Amino acid sequence: MSTPKRVKTRDQVKAEFARAGKTFAGWARAHGYPVAIVNELMRGRLKGRRGKTHEIAVLLGLKDGVIEREGAR
């Protein structure tokens, strides 16, 4: 069994990006996600409950969750 990852706040994620000199736009492009969705998620306007926002939130560490790829059964 794997141990759940520690969930981070938006401010913690923002601080990590600032320390690393990275932008959310650059991260979004590198991972193939729309920049606008990542920005809205980081502003708290989107919650990351399902679909792409869920995937992004899990990858950024904003929530503990599973990412299932379509067709993977």
C-alpha positions as CSV (number, residue, x, y, z in Angstrom):
1,M,0.0,0.0,0.0
2,S,1.2,3.5,-0.8
3,T,1.2,6.3,1.7
4,P,-1.0,9.2,0.7
5,K,0.9,12.3,-0.3
6,R,0.8,15.4,1.9
7,V,-1.8,17.8,0.5
8,K,-0.5,21.4,0.0
9,T,-2.3,24.7,0.1
10,R,-2.4,27.0,-2.9
11,D,-0.1,29.3,-1.1
12,Q,2.4,26.5,-0.5
13,V,2.3,25.5,-4.2
14,K,2.8,29.2,-5.2
15,A,5.8,29.5,-2.8
16,E,7.3,26.3,-4.3
17,F,7.0,27.6,-7.8
18,A,8.5,31.0,-6.7
19,R,11.4,29.3,-5.0
20,A,12.1,27.3,-8.2
21,G,11.6,30.3,-10.5
22,K,8.8,28.5,-12.4
23,T,5.6,29.8,-13.7
24,F,2.2,28.1,-13.7
25,A,1.9,28.9,-17.4
26,G,5.2,27.1,-18.1
27,W,4.1,24.1,-16.0
28,A,0.8,24.0,-17.8
29,R,2.4,24.0,-21.2
30,A,5.0,21.3,-20.2
31,H,2.2,19.0,-18.9
32,G,-0.2,19.7,-21.8
33,Y,-2.9,21.5,-19.8
34,P,-4.6,24.8,-20.7
35,V,-2.9,27.7,-19.0
36,A,-6.3,29.3,-18.2
37,I,-7.5,26.2,-16.3
38,V,-4.3,26.0,-14.2
39,N,-4.5,29.7,-13.4
40,E,-8.2,29.5,-12.4
41,L,-7.5,26.5,-10.2
42,M,-4.6,28.3,-8.5
43,R,-6.9,31.4,-7.9
44,G,-9.5,29.1,-6.3
45,R,-12.2,29.8,-8.9
46,L,-12.1,26.1,-10.0
47,K,-12.1,23.4,-7.3
48,G,-10.5,20.4,-9.0
49,R,-13.4,18.1,-8.4
50,R,-13.3,16.2,-11.8
51,G,-11.8,15.9,-15.2
52,K,-8.8,18.0,-16.1
53,T,-9.1,20.2,-13.0
54,H,-8.9,17.1,-10.8
55,E,-5.8,15.8,-12.7
56,I,-4.1,19.2,-12.3
57,A,-4.9,19.5,-8.6
58,V,-3.5,16.0,-7.9
59,L,-0.3,16.7,-9.9
60,L,0.3,20.0,-8.2
61,G,-0.4,18.4,-4.8
62,L,-3.5,20.4,-4.0
63,K,-5.4,17.2,-3.3
64,D,-4.9,13.5,-2.7
65,G,-6.4,11.6,-5.5
66,V,-6.1,9.1,-8.3
67,I,-5.6,9.9,-11.9
68,E,-7.2,7.3,-14.2
69,R,-6.4,7.4,-17.8
70,E,-9.3,6.7,-20.2
71,G,-9.3,3.1,-21.4
72,A,-7.1,1.9,-18.5
73,R,-9.0,-0.9,-16.9
